[in-house]
């Protein structure tokens, strides 16, 4: 089944204005993300969804595809839904939201998270999670934590460390990677849902799904994908990229 990757990219950011265009090893970060996504098996489309002409021009300058979307949208996935509508995708096609701040994205992750959607026709959405091995990430609110039920469906996402080991001792904690695979029909459902109370409190769009009572399958992967949230992250990721080449 063909995969359609859409990368939401906004220029405005309170912590890091112009983040999608920051230079990572000689290329704009959004270009790095597009190139990584294109390396996954089955990918038929890689496009950037933006509301900013500077990003559109930059993407088209390196030969990428950019789709202009409205400025006032609630989340990256809402922007992806708008772009998927522009592409005219069918209800059963698979759409992957890859956040534009993951220049070291392992392409295998995209393949892993689409498998549950192909195997279970009743599932509308899946996302990757990875075990936290760096203790600093447990207390960093930029690293979102998740707890799952026995079937692997998400119970809750939080910027705080969950679960809390009341009696101490070791506990396995998983963090969420900012990637979502949607069945197109469910992506439309997601975009039509009202914003959830917990979504607004935690500022996590995936909580909208859980608050509305839908399943969100978590796929455990061994592939991490460092995100660029602040300018110093860009420097760190560029160094990691040098070691990866």
Phi, psi and omega in degrees: 000132182292143179250138180243109183265126177236128184251107178287133184217116176249145178280320183285132177204128182295326182269333188206076179302138179074017186307317183300337184258005180298142182285125175236101179062036176092003178225151173300144183304320182297329176293318178302316181295317180298318180294321178294315181297322181295343181279353180282145179294137175088359181286122180255334183224134168228118182219155175257132175255118185219167174240012188236128182295330179296319178290318179303313182296320181295318180295314181292334179294327177261015174089011180273171180255128179239140179240122180281134182230163181301151180288320186269091175226151190284329187204174177298321180292328174295324178292321177297319179299319179296319179290321179297325176295320178296327180283344180070036182287149179281163186301326184267359179286155184259127182243130180246125174268111175250117180295142188283014180246028181237072184290348178253022182310123174282120182303332181301331182298322180296322179292320183295318187280347177273343181302313180300326180290327178285330182273335184236100182298340181272356181267135183253345189202143176215158183208151181270149174224152182222146180294136177280126177244345179262113182304331181296333182287338181296326183256001180271116182293346176286343175260108186276132181261159183216147169238146187232159174273184185295339179270355181092005177277142183294136171263320179194150172242142179209154173280347173272162178288123175224144356284161179266121180282091186302322183259016179076192180088169183289147176213140178275124181241136180249143174249154182268137173262141188283062180223136178226134172255127181239144158284135188306321180298323179283330175301319177295321177298314179305311184294336181272348181289147173290153177297137181276157178296315180291325175303317182288325181290310184275345186059050179228111186296331182294339178292338176301322181294312183292319180296331180274358174090016180265159177277143173227105183284129176261129180252115180285126179236160175262358184264113177276161180218088183304133181259155178254102180259332184224163180305323180292335175295324180298320178295316180297315182293323178299323178291321177296322179296320179299321180286342182273347186263000000 
